[in-house]
Every structure is written in structure tokens, then in C-alpha cells.
């Protein structure tokens, strides 16, 4: 098997979605002739919020060697900025100091990796490449996007390396996140990633705009799902349950769906109609936005803080309909939850229509429906209450399997020039 070095800040047992992508690569690349060597941060799996994720984690390098892969878990040493951020949760002085230091680090990390708290990932990767000169392929998965600086430096020192910049999100081209010092960072994005052989990313629109910016080829590798999940849930005539899983962003216009939901509740006053929102309380601002819109209908909401993935799966299994909220007037955002929905073989709504990758996945899977108004939502859910006519397109679903996506990644690696 060919060795392939993978650098990623996020990796299992980290409980964030970003880690699952790397976990699936480490698992399935060997089936395609590659021996993955992963360099990542040490995670316990219990880091549920930003404060916990910035605490010191580990003191020594953990090297886990398996039959067909190996992983280096690098200790995380909290920076002064991290410690100020933690203290700033209860102290305004440290909160303001943390913001100043964040700006300093954001600028400084473009000139020296000493400003990057997890720079030991770079030094470990460098050590591996020195020890194993036969390694020709490197993948770096962002974000954090300052990891691409590692690729730039490693390419300079080891010019034989062909490296791939993997964008789980877009960086300075983002239309979802406000990027501080955008023009400044764009210079370094072009400088660093310009040394890569290609980029991989999660949607056609991201591929188009990132490749155009960097003038290098791009490829689409979806996150996908591991397997279809058996679903024995049977709807009851006296209830109708909808579930929206995960974070809600300012750019997601959930109000359109909520308008249709309230119309449905009014139409069926004797039916138990519930909207589950596991994880929404993690962002109290967005939770309050939903509560404000659902004033008078609070009893129809079930909102929780972050819970385990296993619990979320069970909630979704017992739902009649799953909900995907696209970002208003923003293309290319393929949330991992859409693949989780598909794996459950459950009907789902995309609202509003993104006229892009979510609409395409919804239609090709045979499970999704797209809509743009509260009235459309109402009519669809009325029909869903009477009977469910959505049937999965099993042939298409196989294309979204993680194994299929990793096979695509393997082809990209094999064709590097």
C-alpha cells in the first residue's frame, strides 16, 4: 500500500462533525490501496463547548498503530489567548484581552507558526516525512485554515510531495462566516494553497469559487454516510413529529418553515404536532429567535442542549419528517445532517430552496422535497400526515456512501501530477 500523510486538527474521538470526515478516510483508504498516517490533536471526546476544546489536553504524543493505518495524537497546550478566553467567560477584562490576543494571533500566524497553538502537528508531520522519504502524498483538512501554512512549508522542504488542500468549509470566499481581515488572509490563502496540487471540497459551488481564486483544479468529496439505518418507526394517527438536528445560523431563514408549521398546528388542533430541535440551546440567541417566532406555540417545541449522537439518531428515527434549513441566498453549503437524514431513509424538507446542491441531493435521493413558502410547507405536511409517498432511490443513495466518497478521494490521489 502507498503511504498517505493526513494532517487534521479534528479527528475522532472528537465529537464534532468535522472529525467524522477524517475518521472515514482513515477507515476506508486502506480498501483503496493507501496506508493513512494521521497527525491530529489529542481529543478525549468530551469537549462539548469552545472552552473545553481550548483546555490543555494530554502531555505526551500518543501513537496508535493499527493493521492498515496509524494515528499520532499530539498534546494540546492551551495558549495565553486560550486561557484568557476561558477566564473571560466570567470576567470582562479577560474577555476583552482575549479579543485583542485573537486579533494578534490571527495576524501573527501568517508569518510564523509559533503563533499557532497546535504547531506541533506540523513538526510531527515534518519528522514523519524526514523518516519516511517514500511518502509522496499529503492531505491537509481545514479548518482551521492556518494548517495550510504547514502544507506550504512542507512543500518547500520536501518538493517531491504532492499535497491536497481539503476544504470542509470555504475560507476567504465564505458567504456564511464573517472573516476578519479577509483581504489580508486571502493573500496568504493564495500563497499557501497555491503550492497544492489540487483542492477537495464538499460542493460544486465551493469547488468552482475556490478553484477560480487559487487557479488550481478542484474535486468534490462529500462527507456521505456510513450505512443505511434500519427504521422500524411507525407513525401514529394522533401525532406528527418533525426534527431539525443541530446548529442554527443567522443566515438560515427558519421563519419560512415555522410559518407553515403554525398553520398546520392551527389546522389540526387535536393532533400532537412537535418540532424537535436537539442541540439548539447551545446557541441561546438562535433558540430565542425560534421561541420569539413560535410565541403561543411553545408547547409544540422540544428544545435541548447538545446531546450524544446516539440520542439524536433515536429522536430522528421516531420522527415523521426531518428538516433541513438552507442558508438564504447562499449556495454550496452541504451540511452533514443531510447525509444523516438520507441514511435514515426518512422524508425530509429543504426550506427554503437553495437552488443548488441541497436541491440536487434532495431530488436524487428520492427522499427530499424543496419549498419556498409557508403555504408550500403546510400543503406538503398535510399530505405527509395523510400518507408518505416518498421512496428512496437506493441506487443513488449508494453514491453518497462514505466508501464511495473515499473511493473518489483515492482516484484524486492516484491522479495527482
C-alpha positions in Angstrom: 0.0 0.0 0.0 1.1 3.6 -0.6 1.5 5.8 2.4 -0.5 9.0 2.6 0.1 11.5 5.3 -3.0 13.3 6.7 -2.9 16.4 8.9 -6.2 17.4 10.5 -6.8 19.3 13.7 -10.1 17.5 14.0 -10.3 13.7 14.1 -12.1 11.0 16.2 -12.7 10.8 19.1 -13.5 14.5 18.8 -17.3 14.7 18.8 -17.6 17.5 16.2 -18.9 16.7 12.7 -15.6 17.8 11.2 -13.8 14.8 12.8 -16.1 12.3 11.1 -14.7 13.1 7.6 -11.1 12.2 8.7 -12.3 9.1 10.6 -13.9 7.8 7.5 -10.8 8.4 5.4 -8.6 6.6 7.9 -11.1 3.7 7.9 -11.7 3.2 4.2 -8.5 4.4 2.4 -6.8 1.0 3.0 -9.5 -0.6 0.9 -8.3 1.6 -2.0 -4.6 0.8 -1.6 -3.5 3.6 0.8 -2.0 3.4 4.2 -3.1 6.6 6.1 -0.8 8.1 8.7 -2.9 10.7 10.5 -1.5 13.5 12.6 -4.1 15.2 14.8 -4.7 16.8 18.1 -5.3 14.8 21.2 -9.0 14.6 21.9 -10.9 12.9 24.8 -14.3 13.0 23.1 -15.7 15.0 26.0 -15.0 18.5 24.6 -18.6 19.8 24.2 -18.0 23.5 24.0 -15.4 26.0 23.0 -14.0 26.5 26.5 -13.4 22.7 26.9 -11.9 22.5 23.5 -9.3 25.1 24.3 -8.1 23.5 27.5 -4.8 21.6 27.8 -5.2 18.0 26.5 -2.5 15.5 27.0 1.2 15.8 27.8 2.7 13.2 25.6 2.4 12.0 22.0 0.0 9.0 21.7 0.9 6.8 18.7 -1.8 4.3 17.8 -0.7 1.7 15.2 -3.3 -0.4 13.6 -3.1 -3.1 10.9 -3.7 -0.7 8.0 -3.2 2.8 9.5 -1.6 4.7 12.3 -2.5 7.9 14.2 -0.4 10.4 16.1 -2.4 12.2 18.8 -0.5 15.4 19.6 -0.9 17.0 23.0 -2.7 20.4 23.0 -1.1 23.1 25.2 -3.5 26.0 25.8 -2.1 29.3 24.7 -2.2 32.5 26.7 -5.1 33.6 24.5 -6.9 30.3 25.3 -6.5 30.9 29.0 -7.8 34.4 28.7 -10.8 33.2 26.7 -11.7 30.7 29.5 -11.3 33.4 32.2 -13.3 35.8 30.0 -16.5 33.8 30.4 -16.8 35.5 33.8 -14.5 38.5 33.6 -14.9 41.4 31.2 -11.2 42.3 31.4 -10.1 38.9 30.2 -12.9 38.8 27.7 -11.6 42.0 26.1 -7.9 40.8 26.4 -8.9 37.6 24.6 -10.4 39.5 21.7 -7.2 41.6 21.4 -5.0 38.5 21.5 -7.2 36.7 19.0 -6.5 39.6 16.5 -2.8 39.4 17.3 -2.8 35.6 16.7 -4.9 35.9 13.5 -2.2 38.2 12.0 0.8 36.7 13.5 0.1 33.1 12.4 0.5 34.2 8.8 4.2 35.0 9.4 5.2 32.4 12.0 3.8 29.0 13.0 4.9 29.9 16.6 1.6 31.8 16.8 -0.3 28.6 16.0 -1.1 26.8 19.3 -1.2 23.4 17.6 2.0 23.8 15.6 3.2 20.5 17.0 1.1 18.9 14.2 3.5 20.5 11.7 6.6 19.4 13.5 5.4 15.8 13.8 4.4 15.7 10.1 7.9 17.1 9.2 9.5 14.4 11.4 7.5 11.7 9.7 8.4 12.9 6.2 12.1 13.0 7.1 11.9 9.5 8.4 9.9 8.2 5.5 11.1 9.7 2.3 8.9 7.3 0.3 5.8 9.3 1.3 4.7 11.3 -1.8 1.1 12.3 -0.8 -0.1 14.7 1.8 -3.7 15.8 2.6 -4.4 18.7 5.0 -8.0 19.2 6.0 -9.2 22.7 7.0 -10.5 24.4 9.0 -8.5 25.6 11.0 -7.2 27.1 7.7 -3.8 28.0 9.2 -3.0 24.3 8.8 -2.5 25.1 5.1 0.6 27.1 6.1 2.0 23.7 7.2 1.4 22.4 3.6 3.2 25.4 2.2 6.3 24.9 4.5 6.4 21.1 3.9 6.2 21.5 0.2 9.2 23.9 0.3 11.2 21.4 2.3 10.0 18.3 0.6 9.4 19.4 -3.0 8.5 15.8 -4.1 5.4 15.9 -2.0 2.0 16.3 -3.8 -0.4 17.8 -1.4 -4.2 18.3 -1.3 -5.9 21.2 0.5 -9.2 19.8 1.7 -11.9 22.5 2.4 -14.7 21.2 4.6 -15.8 24.9 4.5 -14.6 27.7 2.4 -12.2 30.3 3.9 -11.9 33.8 2.5 -14.6 33.1 -0.1 -17.1 32.3 2.7 -20.5 33.9 2.4 -21.7 32.4 5.7 -18.9 33.5 8.1 -17.6 37.0 8.6 -13.9 36.5 8.0 -11.8 39.1 9.9 -9.1 40.7 7.8 -10.5 39.0 4.7 -8.2 40.6 2.1 -5.2 40.1 4.3 -5.9 36.4 4.7 -6.8 36.0 1.1 -3.2 36.9 0.1 -1.9 34.1 2.3 -4.6 31.6 1.2 -3.5 32.1 -2.4 0.2 31.9 -1.4 -0.1 28.8 0.7 -2.7 26.7 -1.2 -1.2 27.8 -4.5 1.5 25.2 -3.8 -1.0 22.4 -3.6 -1.7 20.1 -6.5 -5.4 20.4 -6.1 -8.2 21.1 -3.6 -11.1 18.9 -2.5 -14.3 20.3 -1.1 -17.9 19.4 -0.2 -20.0 21.0 -3.0 -19.8 22.0 -6.7 -20.2 25.7 -5.8 -17.3 25.7 -3.3 -15.2 23.9 -5.9 -16.0 26.5 -8.5 -15.2 29.6 -6.4 -12.1 28.2 -4.6 -10.5 26.8 -7.7 -11.2 30.1 -9.5 -9.5 32.0 -6.7 -6.5 29.7 -6.5 -6.2 28.7 -10.1 -5.8 25.1 -9.3 -8.1 22.1 -10.0 -10.8 21.0 -7.6 -12.7 17.9 -6.8 -15.9 17.2 -4.8 -15.8 14.7 -1.9 -19.0 14.7 0.1 -19.0 13.7 3.7 -21.5 10.9 3.0 -22.9 8.4 5.4 -21.6 5.0 6.6 -24.6 2.8 6.2 -28.4 2.8 5.8 -30.1 2.6 9.2 -32.9 0.2 9.7 -36.0 2.2 10.6 -38.9 0.4 12.2 -40.8 3.5 13.4 -44.5 3.5 12.6 -46.4 6.8 12.6 -49.4 7.1 14.9 -52.5 8.8 13.7 -52.7 11.2 16.7 -49.2 12.7 16.4 -46.8 14.2 13.8 -43.2 14.8 14.7 -40.6 16.9 12.8 -36.9 17.1 13.8 -34.3 19.7 13.0 -30.9 18.5 14.1 -28.0 20.8 15.2 -26.9 24.3 15.0 -29.0 27.1 13.5 -27.2 30.1 11.9 -28.3 33.7 11.4 -28.3 33.2 7.6 -30.8 30.3 7.9 -34.3 31.6 7.4 -36.2 29.1 9.6 -39.1 31.5 9.8 -40.5 30.3 6.5 -40.8 26.7 7.8 -42.2 27.9 11.2 -44.9 29.8 9.3 -46.1 26.6 7.7 -45.8 24.7 11.0 -48.0 27.1 12.8 -50.6 26.9 10.0 -50.5 23.1 10.4 -50.9 23.2 14.2 -53.9 25.5 13.8 -55.4 23.2 11.2 -55.1 20.1 13.4 -55.8 21.3 16.9 -56.4 17.8 18.3 -53.2 16.3 16.9 -50.0 16.3 18.8 -47.6 18.1 16.5 -44.0 18.5 17.7 -40.8 20.2 16.4 -37.7 18.6 18.0 -34.6 20.8 18.0 -31.9 18.8 19.7 -28.8 21.0 20.2 -30.5 24.3 19.5 -30.0 25.6 23.1 -26.2 25.5 22.5 -26.7 28.9 20.9 -29.2 30.8 23.1 -29.5 33.6 20.6 -30.8 31.4 17.9 -33.0 29.5 20.3 -34.6 32.8 21.4 -35.2 33.6 17.7 -37.2 30.4 17.3 -39.1 31.0 20.6 -40.0 34.5 19.6 -41.4 33.3 16.3 -43.3 30.5 18.0 -44.8 32.6 20.7 -48.1 31.0 21.7 -46.9 27.6 20.2 -44.2 26.9 22.8 -45.8 23.6 23.8 -45.1 22.4 20.2 -41.4 22.8 20.6 -38.9 20.4 22.2 -35.5 22.1 22.5 -32.4 20.7 24.1 -28.7 21.5 24.6 -26.2 19.3 22.8 -26.8 15.6 23.4 -25.0 12.5 22.1 -25.2 11.4 18.5 -26.8 8.2 19.6 -29.6 10.1 21.3 -30.1 12.3 18.2 -30.3 9.3 16.0 -33.1 7.8 18.1 -35.0 11.1 18.1 -34.7 11.2 14.3 -35.8 7.6 14.0 -39.0 8.4 15.8 -39.8 11.4 13.6 -42.2 11.5 10.7 -40.3 14.2 8.9 -36.8 15.7 9.0 -35.9 19.3 8.4 -33.0 21.0 6.5 -32.8 24.8 6.5 -30.7 26.2 3.7 -28.8 29.5 4.0 -30.6 32.3 2.4 -29.1 33.4 -1.0 -26.0 31.3 -0.3 -25.0 28.3 -2.4 -22.7 25.4 -1.8 -23.4 24.6 1.9 -23.9 20.9 2.3 -24.5 20.3 6.0 -23.5 16.8 7.1 -27.0 16.4 8.6 -28.5 15.9 5.1 -26.4 12.7 4.7 -27.5 11.6 8.2 -31.1 12.1 7.1 -30.6 10.0 4.0 -29.0 7.2 6.0 -32.2 7.0 8.0 -34.3 6.8 4.7 -36.6 9.4 6.1 -38.5 12.0 4.1 -37.0 15.5 4.6 -37.7 19.1 3.7 -35.2 21.6 2.3 -36.6 25.0 3.1 -36.0 27.5 1.6 -34.8 26.0 -1.7 -31.0 26.7 -2.2 -31.4 26.0 -6.0 -28.1 24.3 -5.7 -26.5 21.2 -4.1 -29.2 20.6 -1.4 -32.0 20.6 -4.0 -29.9 18.2 -6.1 -29.3 15.8 -3.2 -33.0 16.0 -2.2 -34.2 15.2 -5.7 -31.6 12.5 -6.5 -32.1 10.7 -3.1 -35.9 10.4 -3.7 -36.4 11.4 -0.1 -36.3 15.2 -0.1 -38.7 18.0 -1.1 -37.8 21.6 -1.6 -40.1 24.6 -0.9 -40.0 28.3 -0.5 -43.1 29.4 1.3 -45.1 28.7 4.5 -48.1 27.7 2.3 -46.0 25.1 0.5 -44.7 23.7 3.8 -48.3 23.4 5.0 -49.5 21.6 1.9 -46.6 19.2 2.0 -47.0 18.4 5.7 -50.8 17.9 5.2 -50.0 15.4 2.5 -47.4 13.7 4.8 -49.9 13.4 7.6 -52.3 11.5 5.2 -49.7 9.3 3.7 -46.0 9.2 2.9 -45.3 8.8 -0.8 -41.5 9.4 -0.6 -39.4 6.3 -1.5 -35.6 6.3 -1.5 -33.6 5.9 -4.7 -31.3 3.2 -3.5 -29.0 3.3 -6.5 -28.4 6.9 -5.9 -28.0 6.5 -2.1 -25.1 4.2 -2.7 -23.2 7.1 -4.4 -23.5 9.0 -1.1 -22.0 6.2 1.0 -18.7 7.1 2.7 -17.0 4.2 1.0 -18.0 5.6 -2.4 -16.7 9.1 -1.5 -13.4 7.7 -0.2 -13.0 5.7 -3.5 -13.4 9.1 -5.3 -10.7 10.6 -3.0 -8.4 7.7 -3.8 -8.8 8.4 -7.5 -7.9 12.0 -6.9 -4.7 10.9 -5.1 -3.8 8.5 -7.8 -4.1 11.1 -10.5 -2.0 13.8 -8.8 0.5 15.3 -11.1 
